[in-house]
């Protein structure tokens, strides 16, 4: 299925834009084209794109669904991720004034989703896998960082590998004997080049690059993996060591 709900995430600020489409590839290309030409219809997203640059935004399929429920699904996920709130997102409220009212079914779905995100205790680990702190609720961890619960939840469900410099695991799944270190999952050696292709340096991992140069490791990985529209990151070309 090629229709559904997607997000555009600012890798630096973690703010999200939620949208729907009947064709993911076409919609992603349209967004990139209009943003790069500075004519995008969403002025909030456009300003952020101009400020942070294309390499600091990622496009992700959130869920697939049939075309007839696209608008209601978009409205549902905008509420779950709180993207109408300028603190967390770029969506302009309301998403669809004529169709944007939440039904009883939508309210129940949102309530159940938020409860499932909130009631399970979690543990916070540093990037070396050391236990730092426990939280009784996801919302407690979110309040600790001054962010929304969905940012923590995305790490817990594997949609993101970390939030800031921390890893989160549900306490019920936490195993003290397991290696949770970020480095253990991100040890691919990477080569750094100028935009003209001149070799600069060999790095042990993308995480090492981020720590020293403050270039988002996710953008570096996207460049190394040859993802469309990620030809460089931080003003450099990156390649994994074969």
C-alpha positions as protocol buffer text, in pm:
chain_id: "A"
residue {
  index: 1
  type: UNK
  ca { x: 0 y: 0 z: 0 }
}
residue {
  index: 2
  type: UNK
  ca { x: 140 y: 338 z: -104 }
}
residue {
  index: 3
  type: UNK
  ca { x: -111 y: 561 z: 79 }
}
residue {
  index: 4
  type: UNK
  ca { x: -97 y: 663 z: 441 }
}
residue {
  index: 5
  type: UNK
  ca { x: 44 y: 902 z: 700 }
}
residue {
  index: 6
  type: UNK
  ca { x: 402 y: 1030 z: 707 }
}
residue {
  index: 7
  type: UNK
  ca { x: 618 y: 1259 z: 917 }
}
residue {
  index: 8
  type: UNK
  ca { x: 887 y: 1512 z: 834 }
}
residue {
  index: 9
  type: UNK
  ca { x: 1116 y: 1542 z: 1137 }
}
residue {
  index: 10
  type: UNK
  ca { x: 1363 y: 1814 z: 1221 }
}
residue {
  index: 11
  type: UNK
  ca { x: 1653 y: 1602 z: 1346 }
}
residue {
  index: 12
  type: UNK
  ca { x: 1791 y: 1892 z: 1549 }
}
residue {
  index: 13
  type: UNK
  ca { x: 1481 y: 2016 z: 1730 }
}
residue {
  index: 14
  type: UNK
  ca { x: 1275 y: 1692 z: 1703 }
}
residue {
  index: 15
  type: UNK
  ca { x: 974 y: 1889 z: 1579 }
}
residue {
  index: 16
  type: UNK
  ca { x: 741 y: 1702 z: 1344 }
}
residue {
  index: 17
  type: UNK
  ca { x: 517 y: 1774 z: 1049 }
}
residue {
  index: 18
  type: UNK
  ca { x: 243 y: 1516 z: 991 }
}
residue {
  index: 19
  type: UNK
  ca { x: 81 y: 1471 z: 652 }
}
residue {
  index: 20
  type: UNK
  ca { x: -118 y: 1224 z: 443 }
}
residue {
  index: 21
  type: UNK
  ca { x: -72 y: 1110 z: 85 }
}
residue {
  index: 22
  type: UNK
  ca { x: -188 y: 866 z: -178 }
}
residue {
  index: 23
  type: UNK
  ca { x: 174 y: 821 z: -293 }
}
residue {
  index: 24
  type: UNK
  ca { x: 462 y: 851 z: -47 }
}
residue {
  index: 25
  type: UNK
  ca { x: 739 y: 899 z: -303 }
}
residue {
  index: 26
  type: UNK
  ca { x: 550 y: 1163 z: -500 }
}
residue {
  index: 27
  type: UNK
  ca { x: 458 y: 1354 z: -187 }
}
residue {
  index: 28
  type: UNK
  ca { x: 810 y: 1344 z: -43 }
}
residue {
  index: 29
  type: UNK
  ca { x: 954 y: 1471 z: -373 }
}
residue {
  index: 30
  type: UNK
  ca { x: 694 y: 1747 z: -385 }
}
residue {
  index: 31
  type: UNK
  ca { x: 777 y: 1861 z: -32 }
}
residue {
  index: 32
  type: UNK
  ca { x: 1150 y: 1869 z: -106 }
}
residue {
  index: 33
  type: UNK
  ca { x: 1099 y: 2054 z: -434 }
}
residue {
  index: 34
  type: UNK
  ca { x: 879 y: 2328 z: -286 }
}
residue {
  index: 35
  type: UNK
  ca { x: 1090 y: 2365 z: 28 }
}
residue {
  index: 36
  type: UNK
  ca { x: 1411 y: 2399 z: -173 }
}
residue {
  index: 37
  type: UNK
  ca { x: 1242 y: 2664 z: -392 }
}
residue {
  index: 38
  type: UNK
  ca { x: 1117 y: 2845 z: -81 }
}
residue {
  index: 39
  type: UNK
  ca { x: 753 y: 2823 z: -189 }
}
residue {
  index: 40
  type: UNK
  ca { x: 616 y: 2562 z: 52 }
}
residue {
  index: 41
  type: UNK
  ca { x: 262 y: 2620 z: 173 }
}
residue {
  index: 42
  type: UNK
  ca { x: 352 y: 2573 z: 540 }
}
residue {
  index: 43
  type: UNK
  ca { x: 548 y: 2881 z: 648 }
}
residue {
  index: 44
  type: UNK
  ca { x: 655 y: 2725 z: 979 }
}
residue {
  index: 45
  type: UNK
  ca { x: 813 y: 2425 z: 809 }
}
residue {
  index: 46
  type: UNK
  ca { x: 963 y: 2648 z: 540 }
}
residue {
  index: 47
  type: UNK
  ca { x: 1137 y: 2872 z: 793 }
}
residue {
  index: 48
  type: UNK
  ca { x: 1282 y: 2571 z: 973 }
}
residue {
  index: 49
  type: UNK
  ca { x: 1401 y: 2417 z: 644 }
}
residue {
  index: 50
  type: UNK
  ca { x: 1572 y: 2743 z: 551 }
}
residue {
  index: 51
  type: UNK
  ca { x: 1738 y: 2765 z: 892 }
}
residue {
  index: 52
  type: UNK
  ca { x: 1855 y: 2404 z: 943 }
}
residue {
  index: 53
  type: UNK
  ca { x: 1895 y: 2278 z: 585 }
}
residue {
  index: 54
  type: UNK
  ca { x: 1769 y: 1970 z: 406 }
}
residue {
  index: 55
  type: UNK
  ca { x: 2027 y: 1737 z: 561 }
}
residue {
  index: 56
  type: UNK
  ca { x: 1873 y: 1794 z: 904 }
}
residue {
  index: 57
  type: UNK
  ca { x: 1526 y: 1669 z: 809 }
}
residue {
  index: 58
  type: UNK
  ca { x: 1413 y: 1309 z: 774 }
}
residue {
  index: 59
  type: UNK
  ca { x: 1103 y: 1169 z: 601 }
}
residue {
  index: 60
  type: UNK
  ca { x: 935 y: 866 z: 754 }
}
residue {
  index: 61
  type: UNK
  ca { x: 624 y: 658 z: 683 }
}
residue {
  index: 62
  type: UNK
  ca { x: 422 y: 654 z: 1004 }
}
residue {
  index: 63
  type: UNK
  ca { x: 146 y: 418 z: 896 }
}
residue {
  index: 64
  type: UNK
  ca { x: -28 y: 298 z: 582 }
}
residue {
  index: 65
  type: UNK
  ca { x: -405 y: 310 z: 539 }
}
residue {
  index: 66
  type: UNK
  ca { x: -673 y: 315 z: 274 }
}
residue {
  index: 67
  type: UNK
  ca { x: -739 y: 637 z: 84 }
}
residue {
  index: 68
  type: UNK
  ca { x: -1091 y: 683 z: 223 }
}
residue {
  index: 69
  type: UNK
  ca { x: -968 y: 736 z: 581 }
}
residue {
  index: 70
  type: UNK
  ca { x: -654 y: 944 z: 511 }
}
residue {
  index: 71
  type: UNK
  ca { x: -788 y: 1271 z: 653 }
}
residue {
  index: 72
  type: UNK
  ca { x: -919 y: 1118 z: 975 }
}
residue {
  index: 73
  type: UNK
  ca { x: -592 y: 929 z: 1025 }
}
residue {
  index: 74
  type: UNK
  ca { x: -389 y: 1246 z: 975 }
}
residue {
  index: 75
  type: UNK
  ca { x: -606 y: 1427 z: 1228 }
}
residue {
  index: 76
  type: UNK
  ca { x: -566 y: 1137 z: 1472 }
}
residue {
  index: 77
  type: UNK
  ca { x: -185 y: 1136 z: 1450 }
}
residue {
  index: 78
  type: UNK
  ca { x: -159 y: 1515 z: 1471 }
}
residue {
  index: 79
  type: UNK
  ca { x: -339 y: 1486 z: 1805 }
}
residue {
  index: 80
  type: UNK
  ca { x: -129 y: 1194 z: 1927 }
}
residue {
  index: 81
  type: UNK
  ca { x: 198 y: 1369 z: 1840 }
}
residue {
  index: 82
  type: UNK
  ca { x: 69 y: 1714 z: 1936 }
}
residue {
  index: 83
  type: UNK
  ca { x: 203 y: 1863 z: 1612 }
}
residue {
  index: 84
  type: UNK
  ca { x: -39 y: 2157 z: 1622 }
}
residue {
  index: 85
  type: UNK
  ca { x: 153 y: 2276 z: 1926 }
}
residue {
  index: 86
  type: UNK
  ca { x: 436 y: 2504 z: 1799 }
}
residue {
  index: 87
  type: UNK
  ca { x: 658 y: 2360 z: 2071 }
}
residue {
  index: 88
  type: UNK
  ca { x: 645 y: 2014 z: 1915 }
}
residue {
  index: 89
  type: UNK
  ca { x: 533 y: 2046 z: 1555 }
}
residue {
  index: 90
  type: UNK
  ca { x: 482 y: 2239 z: 1234 }
}
residue {
  index: 91
  type: UNK
  ca { x: 121 y: 2157 z: 1151 }
}
residue {
  index: 92
  type: UNK
  ca { x: -116 y: 2453 z: 1121 }
}
residue {
  index: 93
  type: UNK
  ca { x: -430 y: 2407 z: 1328 }
}
residue {
  index: 94
  type: UNK
  ca { x: -685 y: 2290 z: 1241 }
}
residue {
  index: 95
  type: UNK
  ca { x: -566 y: 2033 z: 986 }
}
residue {
  index: 96
  type: UNK
  ca { x: -902 y: 2007 z: 809 }
}
residue {
  index: 97
  type: UNK
  ca { x: -1155 y: 2257 z: 952 }
}
residue {
  index: 98
  type: UNK
  ca { x: -1448 y: 2098 z: 771 }
}
residue {
  index: 99
  type: UNK
  ca { x: -1357 y: 1744 z: 871 }
}
residue {
  index: 100
  type: UNK
  ca { x: -1135 y: 1795 z: 1171 }
}
residue {
  index: 101
  type: UNK
  ca { x: -1378 y: 1730 z: 1458 }
}
residue {
  index: 102
  type: UNK
  ca { x: -1285 y: 1427 z: 1659 }
}
residue {
  index: 103
  type: UNK
  ca { x: -1542 y: 1150 z: 1663 }
}
residue {
  index: 104
  type: UNK
  ca { x: -1610 y: 944 z: 1974 }
}
residue {
  index: 105
  type: UNK
  ca { x: -1412 y: 665 z: 1807 }
}
residue {
  index: 106
  type: UNK
  ca { x: -1115 y: 897 z: 1749 }
}
residue {
  index: 107
  type: UNK
  ca { x: -1123 y: 1019 z: 2110 }
}
residue {
  index: 108
  type: UNK
  ca { x: -1128 y: 661 z: 2237 }
}
residue {
  index: 109
  type: UNK
  ca { x: -835 y: 564 z: 2013 }
}
residue {
  index: 110
  type: UNK
  ca { x: -633 y: 862 z: 2132 }
}
residue {
  index: 111
  type: UNK
  ca { x: -716 y: 793 z: 2496 }
}
residue {
  index: 112
  type: UNK
  ca { x: -616 y: 427 z: 2469 }
}
residue {
  index: 113
  type: UNK
  ca { x: -298 y: 514 z: 2279 }
}
residue {
  index: 114
  type: UNK
  ca { x: -188 y: 770 z: 2536 }
}
residue {
  index: 115
  type: UNK
  ca { x: -263 y: 531 z: 2822 }
}
residue {
  index: 116
  type: UNK
  ca { x: -58 y: 255 z: 2662 }
}
residue {
  index: 117
  type: UNK
  ca { x: 231 y: 500 z: 2621 }
}
residue {
  index: 118
  type: UNK
  ca { x: 211 y: 622 z: 2978 }
}
residue {
  index: 119
  type: UNK
  ca { x: 149 y: 347 z: 3233 }
}
residue {
  index: 120
  type: UNK
  ca { x: 457 y: 126 z: 3187 }
}
residue {
  index: 121
  type: UNK
  ca { x: 772 y: 204 z: 3394 }
}
residue {
  index: 122
  type: UNK
  ca { x: 1087 y: 270 z: 3191 }
}
residue {
  index: 123
  type: UNK
  ca { x: 1462 y: 289 z: 3247 }
}
residue {
  index: 124
  type: UNK
  ca { x: 1699 y: 548 z: 3103 }
}
residue {
  index: 125
  type: UNK
  ca { x: 2051 y: 447 z: 2996 }
}
residue {
  index: 126
  type: UNK
  ca { x: 2346 y: 651 z: 2877 }
}
residue {
  index: 127
  type: UNK
  ca { x: 2504 y: 576 z: 2539 }
}
residue {
  index: 128
  type: UNK
  ca { x: 2745 y: 332 z: 2705 }
}
residue {
  index: 129
  type: UNK
  ca { x: 2450 y: 127 z: 2827 }
}
residue {
  index: 130
  type: UNK
  ca { x: 2478 y: 229 z: 3193 }
}
residue {
  index: 131
  type: UNK
  ca { x: 2157 y: 260 z: 3393 }
}
residue {
  index: 132
  type: UNK
  ca { x: 2104 y: 625 z: 3483 }
}
residue {
  index: 133
  type: UNK
  ca { x: 1751 y: 655 z: 3614 }
}
residue {
  index: 134
  type: UNK
  ca { x: 1410 y: 490 z: 3632 }
}
residue {
  index: 135
  type: UNK
  ca { x: 1079 y: 659 z: 3560 }
}
residue {
  index: 136
  type: UNK
  ca { x: 739 y: 537 z: 3673 }
}
residue {
  index: 137
  type: UNK
  ca { x: 573 y: 685 z: 3365 }
}
residue {
  index: 138
  type: UNK
  ca { x: 673 y: 786 z: 3014 }
}
residue {
  index: 139
  type: UNK
  ca { x: 529 y: 1127 z: 3092 }
}
residue {
  index: 140
  type: UNK
  ca { x: 772 y: 1160 z: 3385 }
}
residue {
  index: 141
  type: UNK
  ca { x: 1066 y: 1106 z: 3148 }
}
residue {
  index: 142
  type: UNK
  ca { x: 916 y: 1353 z: 2900 }
}
residue {
  index: 143
  type: UNK
  ca { x: 875 y: 1615 z: 3174 }
}
residue {
  index: 144
  type: UNK
  ca { x: 1235 y: 1558 z: 3281 }
}
residue {
  index: 145
  type: UNK
  ca { x: 1350 y: 1666 z: 2934 }
}
residue {
  index: 146
  type: UNK
  ca { x: 1075 y: 1919 z: 2875 }
}
residue {
  index: 147
  type: UNK
  ca { x: 946 y: 1731 z: 2572 }
}
residue {
  index: 148
  type: UNK
  ca { x: 635 y: 1538 z: 2469 }
}
residue {
  index: 149
  type: UNK
  ca { x: 583 y: 1168 z: 2565 }
}
residue {
  index: 150
  type: UNK
  ca { x: 579 y: 1061 z: 2199 }
}
residue {
  index: 151
  type: UNK
  ca { x: 951 y: 1149 z: 2169 }
}
residue {
  index: 152
  type: UNK
  ca { x: 1035 y: 897 z: 2440 }
}
residue {
  index: 153
  type: UNK
  ca { x: 780 y: 647 z: 2310 }
}
residue {
  index: 154
  type: UNK
  ca { x: 941 y: 642 z: 1966 }
}
residue {
  index: 155
  type: UNK
  ca { x: 1266 y: 521 z: 2125 }
}
residue {
  index: 156
  type: UNK
  ca { x: 1081 y: 260 z: 2330 }
}
residue {
  index: 157
  type: UNK
  ca { x: 912 y: 121 z: 2018 }
}
residue {
  index: 158
  type: UNK
  ca { x: 1226 y: 121 z: 1805 }
}
residue {
  index: 159
  type: UNK
  ca { x: 1128 y: 403 z: 1570 }
}
residue {
  index: 160
  type: UNK
  ca { x: 1427 y: 598 z: 1702 }
}
residue {
  index: 161
  type: UNK
  ca { x: 1746 y: 460 z: 1856 }
}
residue {
  index: 162
  type: UNK
  ca { x: 1783 y: 735 z: 2118 }
}
residue {
  index: 163
  type: UNK
  ca { x: 1656 y: 1067 z: 2245 }
}
residue {
  index: 164
  type: UNK
  ca { x: 1927 y: 1327 z: 2293 }
}
residue {
  index: 165
  type: UNK
  ca { x: 2211 y: 1121 z: 2446 }
}
residue {
  index: 166
  type: UNK
  ca { x: 1997 y: 859 z: 2617 }
}
residue {
  index: 167
  type: UNK
  ca { x: 1844 y: 519 z: 2543 }
}
residue {
  index: 168
  type: UNK
  ca { x: 1507 y: 416 z: 2687 }
}
residue {
  index: 169
  type: UNK
  ca { x: 1381 y: 64 z: 2757 }
}
residue {
  index: 170
  type: UNK
  ca { x: 1063 y: -60 z: 2921 }
}
residue {
  index: 171
  type: UNK
  ca { x: 1159 y: -180 z: 3269 }
}
residue {
  index: 172
  type: UNK
  ca { x: 984 y: -512 z: 3213 }
}
residue {
  index: 173
  type: UNK
  ca { x: 1212 y: -577 z: 2914 }
}
residue {
  index: 174
  type: UNK
  ca { x: 1534 y: -451 z: 3071 }
}
residue {
  index: 175
  type: UNK
  ca { x: 1804 y: -721 z: 3108 }
}
residue {
  index: 176
  type: UNK
  ca { x: 2114 y: -622 z: 3307 }
}
residue {
  index: 177
  type: UNK
  ca { x: 2325 y: -879 z: 3121 }
}
residue {
  index: 178
  type: UNK
  ca { x: 2244 y: -732 z: 2778 }
}
residue {
  index: 179
  type: UNK
  ca { x: 2470 y: -482 z: 2604 }
}
residue {
  index: 180
  type: UNK
  ca { x: 2254 y: -177 z: 2538 }
}
residue {
  index: 181
  type: UNK
  ca { x: 2539 y: 53 z: 2443 }
}
residue {
  index: 182
  type: UNK
  ca { x: 2470 y: 277 z: 2147 }
}
residue {
  index: 183
  type: UNK
  ca { x: 2822 y: 220 z: 2025 }
}
residue {
  index: 184
  type: UNK
  ca { x: 2765 y: -156 z: 1999 }
}
residue {
  index: 185
  type: UNK
  ca { x: 2491 y: -93 z: 1741 }
}
residue {
  index: 186
  type: UNK
  ca { x: 2670 y: 182 z: 1554 }
}
residue {
  index: 187
  type: UNK
  ca { x: 3029 y: 67 z: 1505 }
}
residue {
  index: 188
  type: UNK
  ca { x: 3051 y: 88 z: 1127 }
}
residue {
  index: 189
  type: UNK
  ca { x: 3366 y: 272 z: 1027 }
}
residue {
  index: 190
  type: UNK
  ca { x: 3295 y: 579 z: 813 }
}
residue {
  index: 191
  type: UNK
  ca { x: 3510 y: 785 z: 579 }
}
residue {
  index: 192
  type: UNK
  ca { x: 3480 y: 1163 z: 562 }
}
residue {
  index: 193
  type: UNK
  ca { x: 3535 y: 1349 z: 232 }
}
residue {
  index: 194
  type: UNK
  ca { x: 3509 y: 1704 z: 111 }
}
residue {
  index: 195
  type: UNK
  ca { x: 3231 y: 1784 z: -135 }
}
residue {
  index: 196
  type: UNK
  ca { x: 3496 y: 1751 z: -407 }
}
residue {
  index: 197
  type: UNK
  ca { x: 3565 y: 1393 z: -300 }
}
residue {
  index: 198
  type: UNK
  ca { x: 3894 y: 1453 z: -121 }
}
residue {
  index: 199
  type: UNK
  ca { x: 3954 y: 1216 z: 171 }
}
residue {
  index: 200
  type: UNK
  ca { x: 3969 y: 1386 z: 513 }
}
residue {
  index: 201
  type: UNK
  ca { x: 3950 y: 1129 z: 790 }
}
residue {
  index: 202
  type: UNK
  ca { x: 3846 y: 780 z: 899 }
}
residue {
  index: 203
  type: UNK
  ca { x: 3603 y: 763 z: 1192 }
}
residue {
  index: 204
  type: UNK
  ca { x: 3522 y: 464 z: 1410 }
}
residue {
  index: 205
  type: UNK
  ca { x: 3149 y: 538 z: 1406 }
}
residue {
  index: 206
  type: UNK
  ca { x: 2888 y: 796 z: 1313 }
}
residue {
  index: 207
  type: UNK
  ca { x: 2840 y: 858 z: 1683 }
}
residue {
  index: 208
  type: UNK
  ca { x: 3204 y: 962 z: 1717 }
}
residue {
  index: 209
  type: UNK
  ca { x: 3150 y: 1213 z: 1437 }
}
residue {
  index: 210
  type: UNK
  ca { x: 2842 y: 1357 z: 1606 }
}
residue {
  index: 211
  type: UNK
  ca { x: 3020 y: 1395 z: 1938 }
}
residue {
  index: 212
  type: UNK
  ca { x: 3319 y: 1575 z: 1790 }
}
residue {
  index: 213
  type: UNK
  ca { x: 3171 y: 1769 z: 1497 }
}
residue {
  index: 214
  type: UNK
  ca { x: 2806 y: 1805 z: 1610 }
}
residue {
  index: 215
  type: UNK
  ca { x: 2681 y: 1659 z: 1281 }
}
residue {
  index: 216
  type: UNK
  ca { x: 2370 y: 1445 z: 1328 }
}
residue {
  index: 217
  type: UNK
  ca { x: 2465 y: 1077 z: 1304 }
}
residue {
  index: 218
  type: UNK
  ca { x: 2128 y: 992 z: 1148 }
}
residue {
  index: 219
  type: UNK
  ca { x: 2201 y: 1229 z: 858 }
}
residue {
  index: 220
  type: UNK
  ca { x: 2550 y: 1076 z: 817 }
}
residue {
  index: 221
  type: UNK
  ca { x: 2401 y: 725 z: 809 }
}
residue {
  index: 222
  type: UNK
  ca { x: 2143 y: 834 z: 550 }
}
residue {
  index: 223
  type: UNK
  ca { x: 2427 y: 970 z: 336 }
}
residue {
  index: 224
  type: UNK
  ca { x: 2627 y: 647 z: 374 }
}
residue {
  index: 225
  type: UNK
  ca { x: 2324 y: 436 z: 287 }
}
residue {
  index: 226
  type: UNK
  ca { x: 2264 y: 636 z: -31 }
}
residue {
  index: 227
  type: UNK
  ca { x: 1919 y: 754 z: 68 }
}
residue {
  index: 228
  type: UNK
  ca { x: 1758 y: 981 z: -185 }
}
residue {
  index: 229
  type: UNK
  ca { x: 1821 y: 1352 z: -122 }
}
residue {
  index: 230
  type: UNK
  ca { x: 2103 y: 1275 z: 126 }
}
residue {
  index: 231
  type: UNK
  ca { x: 2413 y: 1341 z: -84 }
}
residue {
  index: 232
  type: UNK
  ca { x: 2602 y: 1503 z: 204 }
}
residue {
  index: 233
  type: UNK
  ca { x: 2570 y: 1583 z: 574 }
}
residue {
  index: 234
  type: UNK
  ca { x: 2722 y: 1876 z: 757 }
}
residue {
  index: 235
  type: UNK
  ca { x: 2896 y: 1994 z: 442 }
}
residue {
  index: 236
  type: UNK
  ca { x: 3080 y: 1664 z: 383 }
}
residue {
  index: 237
  type: UNK
  ca { x: 3037 y: 1342 z: 190 }
}
residue {
  index: 238
  type: UNK
  ca { x: 3032 y: 1024 z: 401 }
}
residue {
  index: 239
  type: UNK
  ca { x: 3085 y: 660 z: 309 }
}
residue {
  index: 240
  type: UNK
  ca { x: 3092 y: 340 z: 511 }
}
residue {
  index: 241
  type: UNK
  ca { x: 3417 y: 144 z: 504 }
}
residue {
  index: 242
  type: UNK
  ca { x: 3364 y: -167 z: 293 }
}
